[in-house]
Amino acid sequence: MTAPDQPDIDQEFQNPPEHARVWMARGARAAVSIPAFILTAAFVGYAGLARETGLTLFETLAMTGFVWALPSIVVLTGAISSGMGILPAGIAVALASVRLMPMTMALMPLVKVPGKTKTWQLLIASHFVAVTAWVFAMKHLPDMPREGRLPFFIGFGAAVTSFVFCMTGVSYLLVESMPGMVAGALFLLTPVYFLCSLWGAARLNADRAAMVAGLLLGPVFFTYLPGLDLLWTGLVGGTIAYLGTRIMRRGLS
């Protein structure tokens, strides 16, 4: 049963609209969801971090709108607060965002209509690729007509981004009246949600093995290789998961 305030996504797919703008509107409606509100809560916590770091409202909103992915925003905020130069800060953000490249590569063929979709349309869609939108898209888009996937995803991503953008600005102005413990708890909601969502969306044993390896190796690399911990955790953990599951499959065959 679908909650009264949630759109029935499966019913929407049974009556596909003809126009892209209708698909975009349905994507915006689908953005009214628990994952979107959890992400918003995390950005409310980030607004407190940004204000404590000394960022202005304009700088906070600029990073929210242009960088969008929260881990990368946190990395950039830390680089700014530590006085890091532009080049090192850019490299740090790039390393934090490299995880989005395979996600984008997996999503674009799913939303592209061969011979019709323009490159600039895919570039717009790629801006909204983050864990929340990606998990939602990989779960629901395969059930849609191909012509409706791209406008639906853009409508979903634009709605989530716009709402988060506005709530981040409001939170920045009101964060002084918010207890620090509450702001920190809201900020931690996102990694917890990301972990649960990725585990639920994983279809292969290798995916779950990579997550377990990452959880175990993350603290180790954070302690001994700070700054490159995310890169090495993904590289080593993913390699171990791939080789381990491949060896297990050979042993069972």
N, C-alpha and C positions, 0 to 999 in steps of 0.2 A: 504494500500500500504506500502510496506517495503522500508525503506531508502536504497539508493544504496550501502552504506558501511556496511549495517547490513545483517546478514544471515537470509534467510526466514526459520524460525524454523519450521513452519507448513509444508512447502514443504519438509524439511529434513525428517520429520517423515513419509511422504508418501512413501519414498524409503529407508527403514531401511538397513544399512550396515550389513555385516556378521561378521566382525572382531572387537574386542574390540578397537584396535588401531584406527580404522576409527571413532568409536564413540568418542574416546578421542579427536581426531582431530576436530570433529564437535563441541564438547564441548568447545574446545579452541577458535574456530571461534565465537561461541555464546557469548564468554566473551567480545568481542568487542561490548560494549553496553554502554548506558548512565549511568546505575547504577554503572558499573565498573569505569567509569571516575569520577563519583561523589565521590565514595569511595577513588579513587586515590587522588582527590583534598583534601579530609579530611586528608589523610596521609601526604600530602604536608604541611598542616597546623600543623600537629603533629611534623613534622621534625623541625619546628621552635621552638615549645615548648621544644622538646628534647634538642636542642642546647642551649636554654636559661637556661634549668635546669642544664646543665653541663655534659650531657651524651656524650660519645664519639660516633663516627660514628659506630664502631663495636657494641657497646651496643644498639644503636638505631636500627640497622639492625637485631641484634639478637632477640630483642623483637618483631620486625615486623614479622620476619619469624617464630618464635617459639610460641609466644603468639597469634598473628594474630588478635584477636578480639580487635578493637580499644578502647572500653571502659575499658577493662581489662588492656590494655597497658597504658592508661592514669592513671589508679589507681596505677599501678606499678611504673610509673614515679613519681607520687606524693609521693609514699611511699619512694622511693629512695631519692628524694630531701629533704624530711623531716627528714631523718636519721632513719627511722623506721627499726626495726630489721627484720631478714629474716622470722621468724615465723609469726609475725603480718602482714608483707607484703604478705606472702603466703595466709594467711586467708582472707585478704582484696581482693586479686585477685580472690580467690576461690568464695567468695560471689558475686563479680561482674560478675563472669562467670557462676554462677549457672543457669542463665536464658537459657544458651545454652543446658542444659541437656534435658529439655522436647522437645526442637527443634530437638536435635539429635535422641531422642527416637521416634519422629514422622517421621523422615526422613529415618532411617535405614530400617524399614520394607518395605519402598517404593522402595529402591534400591537393596534389598537383593533378590537373586534367591535361594529359598529353595533347600538345598542339593548340591549347587554348589559354592556359595559365601564363601570365606574363611574369618576368623576373621580378619586377618591382612589387608585384603582389606577394610573391614569396618572401621578399625582403621585409615587407610590412609584417607578415605573419611570423617571421623568425624573431622579431623583436619581442614577441610575447612568449617565447619558449622559455619556460622555467618549470620547476617540478610540478607545481599545482596545475598549470595549464596542460603540461605534457601528459601527466597521468590521466587527466580527464579526457584529453583528446585520444590517447591510445586506447582507452576503454570504450569510448562512444562513437568516434568517427567511423570505424569500419562498418558500422551498421547503417550509415547514411549513404544516400546517392552521392557519387563522386563529385557532382557539380555543386553540391551544397556544403561539402566539407570545409573548403577554404573560407567562404564567407561566415560560416558558423563559428569556426575557430577564431577568426578575426573579431567577430562580434563578442565572443566570450572573453577573449584576451583584452579587448579595448574596454569592456565594461569593468572587468576586475581591476585593470590598471587605473582607470579613472576613479573608481571608488576608493582604492587604496591611496591614490595620490591626494584626494581631498581629505581623507581621514588622517593621513600623515600630517598635513598642514594644520588641521584642527588640533591634533594631539600635541604638536610642537608648541602651540600657543597655550595649551591647557596643562602641559605635563608637570608644571611646577606644583600643581595641586594634587598630583597623583603620587601615592606612596611608592618609594623606590622598589620595594619588594613586589608590588603589583606590576610595575613596568618590566622588571626583570622576568617575572613569571610569564607575562604575555610574550616577551621576546623569545622565550624558550619553547613556546608552543609550536613554532614552525618546524624545528628539527625533529620534534617528536612526531608531528603529523607527517612530515616527509618520510620518516622511517617506516611508519605504519602503512602509508600509501604505497610506497615502493615495494614493500614486502607483499602487500595484497595484490598489486598489479604484476608481480613477477610471475612469469609462466614457465621458466626453466629453472632447474636445480642450480645451474651455474649462476643465475642472477642472485638467488638466495645465498649461495656460498660466497659470492663476492661481497654481499652486504655483511655477512658474519666476519669475513676476513677484514673488511674495512673497519668494523667496530673494534676488532682486536688490535689491529695495527695502528689505528689512528692515534691513540694516546702515546704509543711508542715513538712514532715519527714526530709527533708534536713536541715531545720532550727532547729528542736528539737532533731533529732537523726542523726547527721552527722556521716558518716562512715558506718551506717547501713541503710541509707535512701532507697537505691535501694531494699534491701531485704524486708524491711517493706512495701514499696510502692507496690511491687509485691504481697506480701502475703495478705495484707489488701485489696488492690484494686481488686485483683483477686477474693477474697472471697466475697466481696460486689457485684461484677458483677455477679458471679455465683448464689448467693442467690437471688439477685434482679431479674434476668431474669427468674429464676425458679419460683419465686412467681408470676411474671407477666404471665407466661405460665399457671399456675394453675388458675389464676383469669380469663383468657380468655377462659379456657376450660369448 
